[in-house]
């Protein structure tokens, strides 16, 4: 299981939303096929087939728990996985 898959597993299962490293969170979203645009501290992710826009910021090097929850809901809703091509 790759590092990205481990992070995805933690997110999907709701394990330690408070302990997801921000850089790993960004890498996961990129691996899921999202495009990144940065505006100040905001990392904005979009994907053609997904209506929602993901806007995340780092807090002390970690992803914010409510943002992890939002991503979890999108991963489940759209059945996203790290094996899909972007």
Biopython code that builds the backbone (N, CA, C, O; Angstrom):
import numpy as np
from Bio.PDB.StructureBuilder import StructureBuilder

atoms = [
    (1, "UNK", "N", (0.850, -1.183, 0.000)),
    (1, "UNK", "CA", (0.000, 0.000, 0.000)),
    (1, "UNK", "C", (0.889, 1.238, 0.000)),
    (1, "UNK", "O", (1.747, 1.391, 0.869)),
    (2, "UNK", "N", (0.683, 2.120, -0.976)),
    (2, "UNK", "CA", (1.510, 3.323, -1.078)),
    (2, "UNK", "C", (1.142, 4.321, 0.024)),
    (2, "UNK", "O", (0.106, 4.193, 0.676)),
    (3, "UNK", "N", (1.997, 5.300, 0.213)),
    (3, "UNK", "CA", (1.759, 6.324, 1.225)),
    (3, "UNK", "C", (0.467, 7.083, 0.938)),
    (3, "UNK", "O", (-0.293, 7.398, 1.855)),
    (4, "UNK", "N", (0.223, 7.375, -0.339)),
    (4, "UNK", "CA", (-1.003, 8.079, -0.737)),
    (4, "UNK", "C", (-2.219, 7.227, -0.385)),
    (4, "UNK", "O", (-3.211, 7.741, 0.133)),
    (5, "UNK", "N", (-2.145, 5.929, -0.664)),
    (5, "UNK", "CA", (-3.253, 5.026, -0.345)),
    (5, "UNK", "C", (-3.501, 4.958, 1.160)),
    (5, "UNK", "O", (-4.648, 4.869, 1.598)),
    (6, "UNK", "N", (-2.441, 5.001, 1.945)),
    (6, "UNK", "CA", (-2.595, 4.977, 3.403)),
    (6, "UNK", "C", (-3.311, 6.233, 3.896)),
    (6, "UNK", "O", (-4.182, 6.157, 4.762)),
    (7, "UNK", "N", (-2.940, 7.389, 3.338)),
    (7, "UNK", "CA", (-3.607, 8.643, 3.715)),
    (7, "UNK", "C", (-5.073, 8.592, 3.303)),
    (7, "UNK", "O", (-5.948, 8.983, 4.076)),
    (8, "UNK", "N", (-5.346, 8.113, 2.092)),
    (8, "UNK", "CA", (-6.719, 7.990, 1.613)),
    (8, "UNK", "C", (-7.524, 7.066, 2.536)),
    (8, "UNK", "O", (-8.671, 7.365, 2.866)),
    (9, "UNK", "N", (-6.932, 5.961, 2.943)),
    (9, "UNK", "CA", (-7.591, 5.030, 3.861)),
    (9, "UNK", "C", (-7.937, 5.728, 5.177)),
    (9, "UNK", "O", (-9.054, 5.597, 5.677)),
    (10, "UNK", "N", (-6.974, 6.472, 5.739)),
    (10, "UNK", "CA", (-7.210, 7.191, 6.992)),
    (10, "UNK", "C", (-8.342, 8.189, 6.845)),
    (10, "UNK", "O", (-9.177, 8.324, 7.738)),
    (11, "UNK", "N", (-8.372, 8.891, 5.714)),
    (11, "UNK", "CA", (-9.401, 9.909, 5.492)),
    (11, "UNK", "C", (-10.772, 9.260, 5.331)),
    (11, "UNK", "O", (-11.740, 9.690, 5.958)),
    (12, "UNK", "N", (-10.858, 8.234, 4.500)),
    (12, "UNK", "CA", (-12.147, 7.572, 4.257)),
    (12, "UNK", "C", (-12.714, 6.986, 5.544)),
    (12, "UNK", "O", (-13.921, 7.051, 5.775)),
    (13, "UNK", "N", (-11.870, 6.423, 6.368)),
    (13, "UNK", "CA", (-12.329, 5.788, 7.598)),
    (13, "UNK", "C", (-12.477, 6.756, 8.766)),
    (13, "UNK", "O", (-12.847, 6.343, 9.865)),
    (14, "UNK", "N", (-12.194, 8.031, 8.544)),
    (14, "UNK", "CA", (-12.360, 9.027, 9.593)),
    (14, "UNK", "C", (-11.363, 8.880, 10.723)),
    (14, "UNK", "O", (-11.613, 9.328, 11.842)),
    (15, "UNK", "N", (-10.222, 8.248, 10.431)),
    (15, "UNK", "CA", (-9.201, 8.065, 11.454)),
    (15, "UNK", "C", (-8.321, 9.309, 11.530)),
    (15, "UNK", "O", (-7.747, 9.730, 10.526)),
    (16, "UNK", "N", (-8.220, 9.874, 12.678)),
    (16, "UNK", "CA", (-7.328, 11.008, 12.967)),
    (16, "UNK", "C", (-7.402, 12.153, 11.955)),
    (16, "UNK", "O", (-6.399, 12.501, 11.332)),
    (17, "UNK", "N", (-8.594, 12.737, 11.794)),
    (17, "UNK", "CA", (-8.740, 13.908, 10.920)),
    (17, "UNK", "C", (-7.814, 15.047, 11.356)),
    (17, "UNK", "O", (-7.416, 15.875, 10.536)),
    (18, "UNK", "N", (-7.478, 15.086, 12.636)),
    (18, "UNK", "CA", (-6.622, 16.156, 13.160)),
    (18, "UNK", "C", (-5.146, 15.930, 12.850)),
    (18, "UNK", "O", (-4.332, 16.837, 13.027)),
    (19, "UNK", "N", (-4.790, 14.728, 12.389)),
    (19, "UNK", "CA", (-3.374, 14.391, 12.221)),
    (19, "UNK", "C", (-2.979, 14.090, 10.787)),
    (19, "UNK", "O", (-2.102, 13.259, 10.553)),
    (20, "UNK", "N", (-3.601, 14.743, 9.831)),
    (20, "UNK", "CA", (-3.236, 14.563, 8.434)),
    (20, "UNK", "C", (-2.255, 15.678, 8.064)),
    (20, "UNK", "O", (-2.592, 16.859, 8.144)),
    (21, "UNK", "N", (-1.061, 15.302, 7.665)),
    (21, "UNK", "CA", (-0.055, 16.285, 7.267)),
    (21, "UNK", "C", (-0.547, 17.048, 6.030)),
    (21, "UNK", "O", (-1.058, 16.450, 5.083)),
    (22, "UNK", "N", (-0.387, 18.360, 6.053)),
    (22, "UNK", "CA", (-0.895, 19.194, 4.958)),
    (22, "UNK", "C", (-0.284, 18.809, 3.616)),
    (22, "UNK", "O", (-0.998, 18.693, 2.620)),
    (23, "UNK", "N", (1.031, 18.610, 3.583)),
    (23, "UNK", "CA", (1.684, 18.257, 2.315)),
    (23, "UNK", "C", (1.195, 16.916, 1.776)),
    (23, "UNK", "O", (1.051, 16.747, 0.565)),
    (24, "UNK", "N", (0.941, 15.964, 2.670)),
    (24, "UNK", "CA", (0.405, 14.671, 2.247)),
    (24, "UNK", "C", (-1.020, 14.825, 1.722)),
    (24, "UNK", "O", (-1.416, 14.146, 0.774)),
    (25, "UNK", "N", (-1.780, 15.715, 2.338)),
    (25, "UNK", "CA", (-3.157, 16.000, 1.921)),
    (25, "UNK", "C", (-3.163, 16.593, 0.507)),
    (25, "UNK", "O", (-3.960, 16.190, -0.340)),
    (26, "UNK", "N", (-2.266, 17.553, 0.263)),
    (26, "UNK", "CA", (-2.134, 18.159, -1.066)),
    (26, "UNK", "C", (-1.745, 17.101, -2.093)),
    (26, "UNK", "O", (-2.335, 17.035, -3.171)),
    (27, "UNK", "N", (-0.754, 16.273, -1.762)),
    (27, "UNK", "CA", (-0.314, 15.219, -2.683)),
    (27, "UNK", "C", (-1.439, 14.234, -2.994)),
    (27, "UNK", "O", (-1.560, 13.771, -4.128)),
    (28, "UNK", "N", (-2.258, 13.915, -2.000)),
    (28, "UNK", "CA", (-3.389, 13.021, -2.221)),
    (28, "UNK", "C", (-4.360, 13.621, -3.235)),
    (28, "UNK", "O", (-4.788, 12.941, -4.167)),
    (29, "UNK", "N", (-4.705, 14.894, -3.052)),
    (29, "UNK", "CA", (-5.648, 15.541, -3.964)),
    (29, "UNK", "C", (-5.092, 15.590, -5.390)),
    (29, "UNK", "O", (-5.833, 15.406, -6.356)),
    (30, "UNK", "N", (-3.806, 15.834, -5.514)),
    (30, "UNK", "CA", (-3.182, 15.826, -6.844)),
    (30, "UNK", "C", (-3.243, 14.428, -7.452)),
    (30, "UNK", "O", (-3.526, 14.275, -8.640)),
    (31, "UNK", "N", (-2.978, 13.415, -6.639)),
    (31, "UNK", "CA", (-3.020, 12.026, -7.115)),
    (31, "UNK", "C", (-4.436, 11.617, -7.522)),
    (31, "UNK", "O", (-4.613, 10.772, -8.399)),
    (32, "UNK", "N", (-5.443, 12.218, -6.883)),
    (32, "UNK", "CA", (-6.837, 11.943, -7.218)),
    (32, "UNK", "C", (-7.266, 12.661, -8.502)),
    (32, "UNK", "O", (-8.398, 12.505, -8.962)),
    (33, "UNK", "N", (-6.351, 13.448, -9.072)),
    (33, "UNK", "CA", (-6.635, 14.084, -10.352)),
    (33, "UNK", "C", (-7.112, 15.519, -10.271)),
    (33, "UNK", "O", (-7.563, 16.076, -11.272)),
    (34, "UNK", "N", (-7.021, 16.131, -9.094)),
    (34, "UNK", "CA", (-7.422, 17.529, -8.965)),
    (34, "UNK", "C", (-6.327, 18.444, -9.486)),
    (34, "UNK", "O", (-5.145, 18.108, -9.426)),
    (35, "UNK", "N", (-6.727, 19.600, -9.996)),
    (35, "UNK", "CA", (-5.785, 20.626, -10.422)),
    (35, "UNK", "C", (-5.656, 21.642, -9.293)),
    (35, "UNK", "O", (-6.646, 21.995, -8.652)),
    (36, "UNK", "N", (-4.447, 22.104, -9.056)),
    (36, "UNK", "CA", (-4.150, 23.011, -7.945)),
    (36, "UNK", "C", (-3.895, 24.421, -8.446)),
    (36, "UNK", "O", (-3.192, 24.644, -9.432)),
    (37, "UNK", "N", (-4.498, 25.371, -7.724)),
    (37, "UNK", "CA", (-4.220, 26.790, -7.924)),
    (37, "UNK", "C", (-3.990, 27.361, -6.534)),
    (37, "UNK", "O", (-4.763, 27.084, -5.617)),
    (38, "UNK", "N", (-2.949, 28.147, -6.367)),
    (38, "UNK", "CA", (-2.631, 28.709, -5.055)),
    (38, "UNK", "C", (-2.851, 30.217, -5.100)),
    (38, "UNK", "O", (-2.367, 30.908, -5.997)),
    (39, "UNK", "N", (-3.596, 30.708, -4.108)),
    (39, "UNK", "CA", (-3.834, 32.141, -3.971)),
    (39, "UNK", "C", (-3.572, 32.494, -2.507)),
    (39, "UNK", "O", (-4.418, 32.270, -1.641)),
    (40, "UNK", "N", (-2.403, 33.042, -2.249)),
    (40, "UNK", "CA", (-1.997, 33.311, -0.869)),
    (40, "UNK", "C", (-1.794, 32.007, -0.127)),
    (40, "UNK", "O", (-1.035, 31.148, -0.577)),
    (41, "UNK", "N", (-2.468, 31.846, 1.014)),
    (41, "UNK", "CA", (-2.347, 30.604, 1.778)),
    (41, "UNK", "C", (-3.393, 29.570, 1.356)),
    (41, "UNK", "O", (-3.398, 28.445, 1.856)),
    (42, "UNK", "N", (-4.268, 29.952, 0.443)),
    (42, "UNK", "CA", (-5.343, 29.064, 0.003)),
    (42, "UNK", "C", (-4.881, 28.177, -1.142)),
    (42, "UNK", "O", (-4.380, 28.661, -2.157)),
    (43, "UNK", "N", (-5.055, 26.884, -0.967)),
    (43, "UNK", "CA", (-4.776, 25.896, -2.011)),
    (43, "UNK", "C", (-6.139, 25.472, -2.546)),
    (43, "UNK", "O", (-6.919, 24.832, -1.842)),
    (44, "UNK", "N", (-6.416, 25.830, -3.784)),
    (44, "UNK", "CA", (-7.737, 25.630, -4.374)),
    (44, "UNK", "C", (-7.643, 24.511, -5.405)),
    (44, "UNK", "O", (-6.848, 24.573, -6.343)),
    (45, "UNK", "N", (-8.466, 23.496, -5.213)),
    (45, "UNK", "CA", (-8.446, 22.316, -6.070)),
    (45, "UNK", "C", (-9.753, 22.211, -6.837)),
    (45, "UNK", "O", (-10.838, 22.380, -6.279)),
    (46, "UNK", "N", (-9.626, 21.927, -8.131)),
    (46, "UNK", "CA", (-10.800, 21.707, -8.965)),
    (46, "UNK", "C", (-10.574, 20.453, -9.800)),
    (46, "UNK", "O", (-9.442, 20.039, -10.051)),
    (47, "UNK", "N", (-11.683, 19.867, -10.218)),
    (47, "UNK", "CA", (-11.630, 18.697, -11.086)),
    (47, "UNK", "C", (-12.849, 18.784, -11.999)),
    (47, "UNK", "O", (-13.954, 19.088, -11.549)),
    (48, "UNK", "N", (-12.641, 18.519, -13.259)),
    (48, "UNK", "CA", (-13.676, 18.715, -14.264)),
    (48, "UNK", "C", (-15.002, 18.037, -13.920)),
    (48, "UNK", "O", (-16.055, 18.661, -14.046)),
    (49, "UNK", "N", (-14.976, 16.779, -13.489)),
    (49, "UNK", "CA", (-16.209, 16.043, -13.225)),
    (49, "UNK", "C", (-16.846, 16.362, -11.874)),
    (49, "UNK", "O", (-17.910, 15.832, -11.552)),
    (50, "UNK", "N", (-16.211, 17.212, -11.092)),
    (50, "UNK", "CA", (-16.682, 17.483, -9.732)),
    (50, "UNK", "C", (-17.165, 18.927, -9.640)),
    (50, "UNK", "O", (-16.434, 19.861, -9.968)),
    (51, "UNK", "N", (-18.404, 19.096, -9.189)),
    (51, "UNK", "CA", (-18.991, 20.435, -9.099)),
    (51, "UNK", "C", (-18.357, 21.270, -7.990)),
    (51, "UNK", "O", (-18.166, 22.476, -8.147)),
    (52, "UNK", "N", (-18.034, 20.628, -6.872)),
    (52, "UNK", "CA", (-17.503, 21.339, -5.718)),
    (52, "UNK", "C", (-16.051, 21.765, -5.940)),
    (52, "UNK", "O", (-15.299, 21.128, -6.677)),
    (53, "UNK", "N", (-15.690, 22.851, -5.285)),
    (53, "UNK", "CA", (-14.308, 23.340, -5.276)),
    (53, "UNK", "C", (-13.762, 23.087, -3.871)),
    (53, "UNK", "O", (-14.434, 23.365, -2.878)),
    (54, "UNK", "N", (-12.555, 22.566, -3.797)),
    (54, "UNK", "CA", (-11.913, 22.300, -2.506)),
    (54, "UNK", "C", (-10.934, 23.436, -2.229)),
    (54, "UNK", "O", (-10.058, 23.724, -3.045)),
    (55, "UNK", "N", (-11.088, 24.077, -1.074)),
    (55, "UNK", "CA", (-10.234, 25.184, -0.671)),
    (55, "UNK", "C", (-9.652, 24.817, 0.688)),
    (55, "UNK", "O", (-10.381, 24.735, 1.677)),
    (56, "UNK", "N", (-8.333, 24.595, 0.740)),
    (56, "UNK", "CA", (-7.710, 24.171, 1.997)),
    (56, "UNK", "C", (-6.570, 25.117, 2.385)),
    (56, "UNK", "O", (-5.952, 25.763, 1.539)),
    (57, "UNK", "N", (-6.319, 25.172, 3.683)),
    (57, "UNK", "CA", (-5.197, 25.921, 4.221)),
    (57, "UNK", "C", (-4.525, 25.075, 5.304)),
    (57, "UNK", "O", (-5.155, 24.254, 5.971)),
    (58, "UNK", "N", (-3.246, 25.309, 5.444)),
    (58, "UNK", "CA", (-2.473, 24.607, 6.464)),
    (58, "UNK", "C", (-2.655, 25.290, 7.813)),
    (58, "UNK", "O", (-2.789, 26.511, 7.893)),
    (59, "UNK", "N", (-2.657, 24.485, 8.868)),
    (59, "UNK", "CA", (-2.638, 25.022, 10.232)),
    (59, "UNK", "C", (-1.558, 24.267, 10.977)),
    (59, "UNK", "O", (-1.741, 23.108, 11.348)),
    (60, "UNK", "N", (-0.441, 24.921, 11.194)),
    (60, "UNK", "CA", (0.708, 24.305, 11.870)),
    (60, "UNK", "C", (1.170, 23.039, 11.159)),
    (60, "UNK", "O", (1.527, 22.054, 11.805)),
    (61, "UNK", "N", (1.164, 23.066, 9.827)),
    (61, "UNK", "CA", (1.646, 21.937, 9.042)),
    (61, "UNK", "C", (0.653, 20.796, 8.877)),
    (61, "UNK", "O", (0.977, 19.776, 8.268)),
    (62, "UNK", "N", (-0.547, 20.955, 9.411)),
    (62, "UNK", "CA", (-1.581, 19.922, 9.328)),
    (62, "UNK", "C", (-2.763, 20.449, 8.511)),
    (62, "UNK", "O", (-2.975, 21.656, 8.399)),
    (63, "UNK", "N", (-3.520, 19.516, 7.947)),
    (63, "UNK", "CA", (-4.769, 19.878, 7.284)),
    (63, "UNK", "C", (-5.808, 20.145, 8.376)),
    (63, "UNK", "O", (-5.791, 19.503, 9.426)),
    (64, "UNK", "N", (-6.696, 21.082, 8.127)),
    (64, "UNK", "CA", (-7.746, 21.375, 9.101)),
    (64, "UNK", "C", (-8.768, 20.235, 9.088)),
    (64, "UNK", "O", (-9.183, 19.783, 8.020)),
    (65, "UNK", "N", (-9.174, 19.770, 10.279)),
    (65, "UNK", "CA", (-10.078, 18.617, 10.353)),
    (65, "UNK", "C", (-11.370, 18.775, 9.546)),
    (65, "UNK", "O", (-11.816, 17.816, 8.916)),
    (66, "UNK", "N", (-11.979, 19.967, 9.554)),
    (66, "UNK", "CA", (-13.229, 20.122, 8.810)),
    (66, "UNK", "C", (-12.986, 20.021, 7.309)),
    (66, "UNK", "O", (-13.878, 19.602, 6.571)),
    (67, "UNK", "N", (-11.804, 20.392, 6.845)),
    (67, "UNK", "CA", (-11.481, 20.270, 5.427)),
    (67, "UNK", "C", (-11.229, 18.810, 5.056)),
    (67, "UNK", "O", (-11.580, 18.377, 3.958)),
    (68, "UNK", "N", (-10.627, 18.059, 5.961)),
    (68, "UNK", "CA", (-10.441, 16.617, 5.744)),
    (68, "UNK", "C", (-11.815, 15.963, 5.612)),
    (68, "UNK", "O", (-12.013, 15.106, 4.750)),
    (69, "UNK", "N", (-12.760, 16.359, 6.456)),
    (69, "UNK", "CA", (-14.117, 15.805, 6.407)),
    (69, "UNK", "C", (-14.778, 16.138, 5.069)),
    (69, "UNK", "O", (-15.435, 15.283, 4.476)),
    (70, "UNK", "N", (-14.610, 17.365, 4.592)),
    (70, "UNK", "CA", (-15.192, 17.758, 3.306)),
    (70, "UNK", "C", (-14.631, 16.907, 2.174)),
    (70, "UNK", "O", (-15.376, 16.469, 1.297)),
    (71, "UNK", "N", (-13.332, 16.672, 2.190)),
    (71, "UNK", "CA", (-12.709, 15.847, 1.157)),
    (71, "UNK", "C", (-13.207, 14.412, 1.262)),
    (71, "UNK", "O", (-13.461, 13.773, 0.241)),
    (72, "UNK", "N", (-13.350, 13.894, 2.486)),
    (72, "UNK", "CA", (-13.867, 12.539, 2.672)),
    (72, "UNK", "C", (-15.247, 12.408, 2.026)),
    (72, "UNK", "O", (-15.518, 11.422, 1.342)),
    (73, "UNK", "N", (-16.111, 13.389, 2.237)),
    (73, "UNK", "CA", (-17.452, 13.347, 1.660)),
    (73, "UNK", "C", (-17.401, 13.341, 0.137)),
    (73, "UNK", "O", (-18.198, 12.654, -0.501)),
    (74, "UNK", "N", (-16.478, 14.097, -0.456)),
    (74, "UNK", "CA", (-16.344, 14.113, -1.914)),
    (74, "UNK", "C", (-15.780, 12.799, -2.448)),
    (74, "UNK", "O", (-16.230, 12.301, -3.480)),
    (75, "UNK", "N", (-14.802, 12.243, -1.748)),
    (75, "UNK", "CA", (-14.206, 10.973, -2.171)),
    (75, "UNK", "C", (-15.281, 9.888, -2.196)),
    (75, "UNK", "O", (-15.340, 9.082, -3.125)),
    (76, "UNK", "N", (-16.122, 9.876, -1.174)),
    (76, "UNK", "CA", (-17.181, 8.869, -1.106)),
    (76, "UNK", "C", (-18.259, 9.157, -2.151)),
    (76, "UNK", "O", (-18.693, 8.248, -2.858)),
    (77, "UNK", "N", (-18.689, 10.408, -2.251)),
    (77, "UNK", "CA", (-19.751, 10.786, -3.190)),
    (77, "UNK", "C", (-19.385, 10.456, -4.634)),
    (77, "UNK", "O", (-20.209, 9.928, -5.381)),
    (78, "UNK", "N", (-18.148, 10.767, -5.027)),
    (78, "UNK", "CA", (-17.724, 10.579, -6.415)),
    (78, "UNK", "C", (-16.915, 9.291, -6.620)),
    (78, "UNK", "O", (-16.416, 9.030, -7.714)),
    (79, "UNK", "N", (-16.793, 8.489, -5.551)),
    (79, "UNK", "CA", (-16.059, 7.216, -5.618)),
    (79, "UNK", "C", (-14.648, 7.401, -6.192)),
    (79, "UNK", "O", (-14.228, 6.674, -7.092)),
    (80, "UNK", "N", (-13.934, 8.384, -5.653)),
    (80, "UNK", "CA", (-12.583, 8.692, -6.101)),
    (80, "UNK", "C", (-11.600, 7.709, -5.491)),
    (80, "UNK", "O", (-11.772, 7.264, -4.356)),
    (81, "UNK", "N", (-10.566, 7.375, -6.254)),
    (81, "UNK", "CA", (-9.465, 6.588, -5.717)),
    (81, "UNK", "C", (-8.178, 6.994, -6.396)),
    (81, "UNK", "O", (-8.194, 7.610, -7.462)),
    (82, "UNK", "N", (-7.066, 6.649, -5.780)),
    (82, "UNK", "CA", (-5.760, 7.096, -6.262)),
    (82, "UNK", "C", (-5.285, 6.328, -7.478)),
    (82, "UNK", "O", (-4.237, 6.660, -8.032)),
    (83, "UNK", "N", (-6.018, 5.311, -7.916)),
    (83, "UNK", "CA", (-5.629, 4.546, -9.087)),
    (83, "UNK", "C", (-6.209, 5.103, -10.383)),
    (83, "UNK", "O", (-5.823, 4.684, -11.474)),
    (84, "UNK", "N", (-7.141, 6.052, -10.259)),
    (84, "UNK", "CA", (-7.742, 6.645, -11.455)),
    (84, "UNK", "C", (-6.797, 7.647, -12.069)),
    (84, "UNK", "O", (-6.043, 8.323, -11.369)),
    (85, "UNK", "N", (-6.843, 7.737, -13.374)),
    (85, "UNK", "CA", (-6.105, 8.787, -14.064)),
    (85, "UNK", "C", (-6.906, 10.061, -13.958)),
    (85, "UNK", "O", (-8.137, 10.029, -13.943)),
    (86, "UNK", "N", (-6.183, 11.233, -13.880)),
    (86, "UNK", "CA", (-6.837, 12.505, -13.699)),
    (86, "UNK", "C", (-7.719, 12.935, -14.727)),
    (86, "UNK", "O", (-8.305, 14.012, -14.627)),
]
sb = StructureBuilder()
sb.init_structure("model")
sb.init_model(0)
sb.init_chain("A")
sb.init_seg("    ")
for serial, (resi, resn, name, xyz) in enumerate(atoms, 1):
    if name == "N":
        sb.init_residue(resn, " ", resi, " ")
    sb.init_atom(name, np.array(xyz, "f"), 0.0, 1.0, " ", f" {name:<3s}", serial, name[0])
structure = sb.get_structure()
